[in-house]
Amino acid sequence: PVELMHGHVIDLIEKDVDYIFLPFIVNTKESEGNKTFNCNCPWIQTYPFMVKAGLRGKVDESKLLMPTLHFRFFERALVGEMTGYFNEKFGLSKAVIKNAVYKADEIQVSFEKRLIDYGKDALNSIPENCRPVILLGRPYNSTDQHLNLGLVEKLINQNVMPIPLDMLDLSPYNIFENYRNMYWPNGQMI
């Protein structure tokens, strides 16, 4: 995924985009019953810094938008981090930015719910000649056709219906009963 991230950024640079959003995402949103800090894996956290170092001298670094974001502390930190960063960088009103953050969160929550609903529908409508298989893995690896080497298409051609892990409702399961310190969000699902 690190090489892929570099490739995506280089592709955007070659397309001469105005800015590239590469946030330092420390952690993810808090979920019920999760007492950990939900820290992302070190690779995910360090993407913006690795990309910036790898492209030093080859890109206008002012195009790289790299705010530090703490989703776990949505009200206490994230809203302030976003409003402060984009107010300073672009002179946007803090109220406008705050509204945009809440709207984006609303859309993300809705998207995640639709994913789970879609997964339920998919599981309930698998053709008789297909076997269901859950794709375990980080979504940025397991569902990217280049990183998974066309795994999804290969499975479908073998009458196997792949269902990505993030399409399952895992809310009834409490990983913390057995792994109380699983701080990594994707590890909590796997």
Disulfide bonds with the S-S distance in Angstrom:
none
